[in-house]
């Protein structure tokens, strides 16, 4: 099996003013120095420059939370991939469940945004996951398959070198509920099986698959010990330095395993 990158990404959602973001990012960068896993901070657009300055010279990577598929045009309120590149953004979250739920994101627009980001050299954290109703109806695999196949449509094996998949069960985001380590592993393993079918076993083995449903300081080590979970997309806990550092330490422990 390929040695995959362990990536702990903080998704700050709609939190922190630029000043607050700078302070938090500086603290995280200082205290994660030397981490064996990759650390990414995905912050609101208005915070990008402040966070960029705060993490300069550290190993922390800068991420955004969305990107538009067009290079420019009459898309009020949207941000293009060129704009993100100009801000030295490296990663971008696409297809988060909140974007799907509240802002009309579809599998087609997720695909369009993903292709636009990759074309400009950005790395994509592509989110997939089922609702509570879909899980109760035993539709989890069907939903995941649809989102993976449509979200990755027309992407090449080379493109996949810059794609991270984040499994985020919608029912476990911001609810306090968390998939058990076994439930999360089952879906992440299924995602890897799909990637092997769509591409090759080598591509599947090399792709980082994160878990993103209320991973926190208490459950991170167990979740990250699963063979097909290669990191976390962290929401609320990423705004709490002490908790986020525990998660990064768990990711680093996994990254240093033989």
C-alpha positions as CSV (number, residue, x, y, z in Angstrom):
1,X,0.0,0.0,0.0
2,X,1.2,3.5,-0.8
3,X,2.3,5.8,2.0
4,X,-0.5,8.4,2.0
5,X,-0.3,11.9,3.3
6,X,-2.1,12.4,6.6
7,X,-3.8,15.7,6.4
8,X,-5.5,17.5,9.3
9,X,-7.5,20.5,7.8
10,X,-9.3,23.0,9.9
11,X,-12.5,24.3,8.4
12,X,-13.2,27.6,10.3
13,X,-16.5,28.0,8.4
14,X,-18.0,31.6,9.0
15,X,-15.9,32.4,12.1
16,X,-13.2,34.9,13.0
17,X,-12.6,38.4,12.0
18,X,-9.2,39.1,10.2
19,X,-7.6,40.1,13.5
20,X,-9.0,37.1,15.4
21,X,-7.9,34.8,12.5
22,X,-4.4,36.1,12.5
23,X,-4.0,35.5,16.3
24,X,-5.5,32.0,16.0
25,X,-3.4,31.0,13.0
26,X,-0.2,32.3,14.5
27,X,-0.8,30.2,17.7
28,X,-1.6,27.1,15.6
29,X,1.4,27.6,13.4
30,X,3.7,28.1,16.4
31,X,2.5,25.0,18.3
32,X,2.3,22.6,15.3
33,X,5.9,23.3,14.2
34,X,7.5,20.0,13.4
35,X,4.2,18.1,13.0
36,X,4.7,14.9,10.9
37,X,1.3,15.3,9.3
38,X,0.2,18.1,7.0
39,X,-1.8,20.9,8.6
40,X,-4.1,23.1,6.5
41,X,-6.3,26.0,7.7
42,X,-9.3,26.7,5.5
43,X,-10.5,30.1,6.4
44,X,-13.1,32.7,5.3
45,X,-12.1,34.8,2.2
46,X,-11.6,38.0,4.2
47,X,-9.1,36.2,6.5
48,X,-6.8,34.8,3.8
49,X,-4.2,37.6,3.8
50,X,-4.0,37.8,7.6
51,X,-3.7,34.0,8.0
52,X,-1.1,33.9,5.1
53,X,1.1,36.3,7.1
54,X,0.6,34.5,10.4
55,X,1.7,31.1,9.0
56,X,4.5,32.4,6.8
57,X,7.6,30.3,7.2
58,X,5.7,27.5,9.0
59,X,4.7,24.2,7.7
60,X,1.0,25.1,7.8
61,X,-0.8,25.4,4.5
62,X,-3.4,28.0,3.5
63,X,-6.9,26.8,2.4
64,X,-10.1,28.5,1.2
65,X,-13.7,27.2,1.7
66,X,-15.1,27.5,-1.8
67,X,-14.3,28.6,-5.4
68,X,-16.3,29.4,-8.5
69,X,-16.0,27.5,-11.8
70,X,-15.7,30.7,-14.0
71,X,-12.5,32.6,-14.3
72,X,-14.4,35.9,-14.0
73,X,-17.7,37.5,-14.8
74,X,-21.1,38.5,-13.4
75,X,-21.1,36.2,-10.3
76,X,-21.7,38.6,-7.4
77,X,-20.3,37.3,-4.2
78,X,-18.1,34.5,-5.8
79,X,-14.4,34.1,-5.8
80,X,-12.4,32.6,-8.8
81,X,-9.5,30.2,-8.7
82,X,-7.1,32.9,-10.0
83,X,-8.1,35.1,-7.0
84,X,-7.2,32.3,-4.6
85,X,-3.9,31.6,-6.3
86,X,-3.1,35.3,-6.1
87,X,-3.6,35.0,-2.3
88,X,-1.2,32.0,-2.2
89,X,-4.0,29.6,-1.3
90,X,-2.9,25.9,-1.7
91,X,-6.1,24.0,-0.8
92,X,-9.8,24.6,-1.3
93,X,-12.8,22.8,0.2
94,X,-15.5,22.0,-2.4
95,X,-18.9,20.5,-2.0
96,X,-19.2,20.8,1.8
97,X,-22.6,19.6,3.0
98,X,-23.4,23.1,4.2
99,X,-22.8,24.4,0.7
100,X,-25.0,21.6,-0.7
101,X,-27.7,22.1,1.9
102,X,-28.0,25.9,2.1
103,X,-26.6,27.3,-1.1
104,X,-27.9,24.9,-3.8
105,X,-24.6,23.1,-4.5
106,X,-25.1,20.1,-6.7
107,X,-22.9,17.2,-7.9
108,X,-22.6,19.1,-11.3
109,X,-21.4,22.4,-9.7
110,X,-19.1,20.5,-7.4
111,X,-17.5,18.9,-10.5
112,X,-17.3,22.3,-12.3
113,X,-15.7,24.0,-9.3
114,X,-13.2,21.1,-8.9
115,X,-12.1,21.2,-12.5
116,X,-11.6,25.0,-12.3
117,X,-9.6,24.7,-9.1
118,X,-7.3,21.9,-10.5
119,X,-6.8,23.8,-13.7
120,X,-5.2,26.6,-11.8
121,X,-3.0,24.3,-9.7
122,X,-5.0,24.3,-6.5
123,X,-5.4,21.2,-4.4
124,X,-9.1,20.2,-3.8
125,X,-10.7,18.7,-0.6
126,X,-13.8,17.2,-2.1
127,X,-16.6,16.6,0.4
128,X,-19.1,13.7,0.2
129,X,-21.6,12.3,2.7
130,X,-25.1,11.1,3.3
131,X,-27.9,12.6,5.4
132,X,-29.4,10.9,8.4
133,X,-32.5,9.9,6.4
134,X,-30.3,8.4,3.7
135,X,-28.4,6.4,6.2
136,X,-31.5,5.1,7.9
137,X,-32.9,4.1,4.5
138,X,-29.6,2.2,3.8
139,X,-28.7,4.5,1.0
140,X,-25.3,5.5,2.2
141,X,-23.3,3.7,-0.5
142,X,-25.6,4.8,-3.3
143,X,-25.3,8.4,-2.3
144,X,-21.5,8.2,-1.9
145,X,-21.2,6.5,-5.3
146,X,-23.2,9.2,-7.0
147,X,-21.3,12.0,-5.4
148,X,-17.9,10.4,-6.2
149,X,-18.7,9.5,-9.8
150,X,-20.3,12.9,-10.6
151,X,-17.9,15.0,-8.6
152,X,-14.9,13.4,-10.2
153,X,-16.3,13.2,-13.7
154,X,-13.7,13.8,-16.5
155,X,-10.9,14.0,-14.0
156,X,-7.7,12.2,-15.0
157,X,-5.4,10.0,-12.9
158,X,-3.0,13.0,-12.9
159,X,-5.7,15.3,-11.6
160,X,-6.3,12.8,-8.7
161,X,-2.8,13.6,-7.4
162,X,-4.2,16.9,-6.2
163,X,-7.6,15.6,-4.9
164,X,-8.3,14.8,-1.3
165,X,-11.7,13.1,-0.5
166,X,-13.4,14.1,2.8
167,X,-16.2,11.8,4.0
168,X,-18.5,13.9,6.1
169,X,-21.7,12.3,7.1
170,X,-24.2,15.2,7.2
171,X,-25.9,13.8,10.3
172,X,-22.6,14.1,12.2
173,X,-21.7,17.7,11.3
174,X,-22.4,20.3,14.1
175,X,-24.8,17.9,15.8
176,X,-22.5,16.4,18.3
177,X,-23.1,13.0,16.8
178,X,-20.1,11.1,15.3
179,X,-19.9,8.0,13.2
180,X,-18.2,5.2,15.1
181,X,-14.7,4.5,14.0
182,X,-16.0,1.3,12.4
183,X,-18.8,3.2,10.5
184,X,-16.3,5.8,9.2
185,X,-13.8,3.2,8.2
186,X,-16.5,1.2,6.3
187,X,-17.5,4.2,4.2
188,X,-13.9,5.4,3.6
189,X,-12.9,1.9,2.5
190,X,-15.9,1.9,0.1
191,X,-14.7,5.3,-1.3
192,X,-11.3,3.7,-1.9
193,X,-13.0,0.8,-3.7
194,X,-14.8,3.2,-5.9
195,X,-11.6,5.1,-6.7
196,X,-10.0,1.8,-7.7
197,X,-12.9,1.1,-10.1
198,X,-12.9,4.6,-11.6
199,X,-9.1,4.8,-11.9
200,X,-6.6,2.2,-10.7
201,X,-5.8,0.5,-7.4
202,X,-2.6,2.6,-7.3
203,X,-4.6,5.8,-7.6
204,X,-7.0,4.6,-4.9
205,X,-4.1,3.6,-2.6
206,X,-2.4,7.0,-3.0
207,X,-5.5,9.1,-2.4
208,X,-5.9,10.7,1.0
209,X,-9.4,10.2,2.5
210,X,-10.3,12.3,5.5
211,X,-13.1,11.9,7.9
212,X,-15.1,15.1,8.6
213,X,-18.0,14.5,11.0
214,X,-17.3,16.0,14.4
215,X,-13.8,14.6,14.8
216,X,-12.5,16.0,18.1
217,X,-9.8,15.7,20.7
218,X,-11.4,12.7,22.3
219,X,-12.1,10.5,19.3
220,X,-9.3,11.6,16.9
221,X,-6.9,8.9,17.8
222,X,-9.4,6.1,17.3
223,X,-10.7,7.4,14.0
224,X,-7.2,8.1,12.6
225,X,-6.1,4.6,13.5
226,X,-8.5,3.1,10.9
227,X,-6.6,1.9,7.8
228,X,-8.6,3.9,5.3
229,X,-8.9,7.2,7.3
230,X,-6.0,9.5,6.4
231,X,-6.8,12.6,8.3
232,X,-9.7,14.9,9.3
233,X,-11.6,17.9,8.0
234,X,-12.2,19.5,11.4
235,X,-14.9,22.0,12.1
236,X,-15.6,23.3,15.6
237,X,-12.5,21.7,17.2
238,X,-10.3,23.7,14.7
239,X,-11.4,26.9,16.5
240,X,-10.1,25.6,19.8
241,X,-6.3,25.5,19.7
242,X,-5.9,23.0,22.5
243,X,-8.3,20.6,20.9
244,X,-6.9,21.1,17.4
245,X,-3.4,20.4,18.6
246,X,-4.5,17.1,20.1
247,X,-5.9,16.1,16.7
248,X,-2.7,17.2,14.9
249,X,-0.7,15.1,17.4
250,X,-2.8,12.1,16.6
251,X,-2.3,12.7,12.9
252,X,1.4,13.0,13.4
253,X,1.5,9.8,15.3
254,X,-0.2,8.0,12.4
255,X,2.1,9.7,9.9
256,X,5.2,8.3,11.6
257,X,4.0,4.7,11.8
258,X,6.0,2.4,9.6
